[in-house]
Amino acid sequence: MDDRPRPHWLAVAVPTPAHSGLGEPLTYRGDAPLPPGSIVRVPLGAREVLGVVWGAAAPPSADLQAAVRPLAGAFEGLAPLADDWRRLIEFTARYYQRALGEVALAALPPQLRTLSGAQMARRLKRQAAAPPSPAAETTKTIALSADQAVATARIEHENGPFLLFGATGSGKTEVYMQAVERLLAREATAQALVLVPEINLTPQLEARFAERFGAHTIVSLHSGLTPPQRLAAWLAAHAGRARIVLGTRVAVLASLPRLRLIVVDEEHDPSYKQQEGARYSARDLAVYRGRLLGAKVILGSATPSLESWHASTPETEDGPGRYLRLAMPRRIGAGADGGLPKVRRVDMGRQPRGTLIAAPLLAAIGERVARGEQALLLLNRRGYAPVLHCADCGWKSECPHCSAYRVFHKVDRTLRCHHCGFTQRVPRVCPACGNLDIAPLGRGTEQLEERLAELLAGVCRPDGAPARIARIDADSTRGKGQLESQLAQVHAGAVDVLVGTQMIAKGHDFRRVTLVAAINPDGALFSSDFRAPERLFALLMQAAGRAGRDAAASAGSEMWVQTHHPAHPLYAALKTHDYPGFAARQLDERAQAGLPPFSHLALLRAEARSQEAAQAFLSALAQRAQDALARDPALAAALPHVTWYPAVPLAVQRVAGIERAQMLLESPARAALQRVLAACLPLLHALRAEPGHRGIVRWAVDVDPLAL
């Protein structure tokens, strides 16, 4: 008689990348049954990796059972991941064409991969032993504006999802907090998830929520945390101790077993779209997760994405919209005009050649500084100049590894590629002809900061001190804590003129800023990317929203736009803050062209040592896929609904010595496109293994891409 315990066969999702071809859970042997969602350690090749039990596996045949490897261990005391979390991961992997384990393990805190069962037990014991924090006490009643009161009531009593279309400064954050407050008062154990597009906005929002609800109820989840911080926050959310989770896009996949409310602030922001690995949209997954759980979802923006706008129904209309649109057109404390800044357009064609800042704008900045107010200047290009060139021979500071120019940074006298990071000292003479006179072309934030210091040399603050200028961009805030320090100086009034990129244009509540200026925004007007006008309008509207946020100063606030095309319809809409009119025109153009949201797109990308190899790989895939689909009766019906475009180089076709190509797939039917993409995956694996395509470095599928 065999007394050995009967083995239990478990399907475990492990972190296998999409290129491995191992997309489904693998079978392992356990000594005891484990519930689905259990986090375990398993052998994979020569390594030991983290895995998630997805369920029971079918028993292997008798001759294969001995080859099935046993679990290496399980995290005892850690509650299994919920069924709805696993359904969310399954949908994400399926829709974005990635391996299940890759998505599942990327959603877990990285430090879990390095902990033993004993180490995890100690962490759980410490958390359990910590005394509970006292409940937060509400010390004051918040007076809501009429717009806020209406939006809050509708969110409380209707199902949504909601598109909160609120002007900058209209108090959207207070509506979010009201929704959270009412949820927590109504359901004792409920959780709320609040997403923001960028890490640098998280501390500001966290401070407001902590003041309102108590720091003990809140955790933050984003990639800027240290591994121990991220693990502690994740464990608090997973156990339900954290009632409110604030985070960036990665938080949308966090384990929240009692999630009842999801807020996506600045829902239009492209930062919600992951650009590596599983290229998911956190905004779209938030809506799906809300539907999965029956949780309420609020998407908020002053400039909603055209997809969300098209999907929404205004509160004054009945219709088939998937979202309910709630409008808050007026700023807090504003009069009938809404309190939005007056927009002024400066025709740079009438200014002297080479003018960086027009004289009227310079005078307006000086007046603001003299009154003790602040000005904000937006130039969405960092560095001193985008290129260095030689007038004699035409040499330009091209990157030897990328099809792009190295940017001139005067502050440290370097030429730096913003794609691959390759950096060199600025040459003393032209490397091609020896000419001593090499000069910068174009302008960046460093040059703007330098020129402003010269142009405002005679301008003084009310106390007689000279005007103080600061710059905030990715270069000036590279060190830990630098961004927080510089923002604190702006809030304290220690800065009179702030120069920066889009980092300063969104989310910040600068109470003393009364003038905002866009220095050179025309580049996006005639871009080949169909989304460029939408992004530009959103950026300028968000930037304008930094001016006059203090109700007392809103009447005199201004937004200046320096442009060579002052009559362009985009600037005409900006002047009247007419987002609905701008959106209507853009949607009409997209409908005529058959572009999203009236069609659905996917990009197949390939990277290789040569452009020819990358394009040949994609072309071969297209031919084989269409042949295979045509032969399969179940898939042949989808083929006529998908348009395949030829393989072409990316706009920046070479990065770090690797050539990049892409192929666009377009379809009016999302389901047809998904069936075709799913059929392409095995062909991609097979093609890459063939001798003729061994030069392919990597490939990727990007569903619903934001940039073409």
Secondary structure as UniProt FT lines:
FT   STRAND          8..13
FT   HELIX           18..20
FT   STRAND          26..30
FT   TURN            36..37
FT   STRAND          39..44
FT   TURN            45..46
FT   STRAND          47..56
FT   TURN            62..64
FT   HELIX           65..67
FT   STRAND          73..74
FT   TURN            76..77
FT   HELIX           83..95
FT   TURN            96..97
FT   HELIX           100..106
FT   HELIX           110..114
FT   HELIX           117..129
FT   HELIX           146..157
FT   STRAND          162..166
FT   TURN            168..169
FT   HELIX           172..186
FT   TURN            188..189
FT   STRAND          191..195
FT   HELIX           199..201
FT   HELIX           202..213
FT   HELIX           215..217
FT   STRAND          218..221
FT   TURN            223..224
FT   HELIX           227..239
FT   STRAND          244..247
FT   HELIX           249..253
FT   TURN            257..258
FT   STRAND          259..265
FT   TURN            266..268
FT   HELIX           270..272
FT   HELIX           282..293
FT   STRAND          296..301
FT   HELIX           306..311
FT   STRAND          312..314
FT   TURN            315..316
FT   STRAND          323..328
FT   TURN            332..333
FT   TURN            336..339
FT   STRAND          342..347
FT   HELIX           348..350
FT   TURN            353..354
FT   HELIX           359..370
FT   TURN            371..372
FT   STRAND          374..378
FT   STRAND          387..390
FT   TURN            391..393
FT   STRAND          407..409
FT   TURN            410..413
FT   STRAND          414..416
FT   TURN            418..420
FT   STRAND          423..425
FT   TURN            431..433
FT   STRAND          438..441
FT   HELIX           445..455
FT   TURN            456..458
FT   TURN            462..463
FT   STRAND          469..472
FT   TURN            474..477
FT   TURN            480..481
FT   HELIX           482..491
FT   TURN            492..493
FT   STRAND          497..500
FT   HELIX           502..504
FT   TURN            511..512
FT   STRAND          513..518
FT   HELIX           522..526
FT   TURN            530..531
FT   HELIX           532..544
FT   TURN            545..548
FT   HELIX           551..556
FT   STRAND          558..563
FT   TURN            566..567
FT   HELIX           569..575
FT   TURN            576..577
FT   HELIX           579..593
FT   TURN            596..597
FT   STRAND          600..608
FT   HELIX           611..631
FT   HELIX           633..636
FT   TURN            637..638
FT   HELIX           639..641
FT   STRAND          643..644
FT   STRAND          648..655
FT   TURN            656..657
FT   STRAND          658..667
FT   HELIX           670..689
FT   HELIX           691..693
FT   TURN            694..695
FT   STRAND          696..703
//
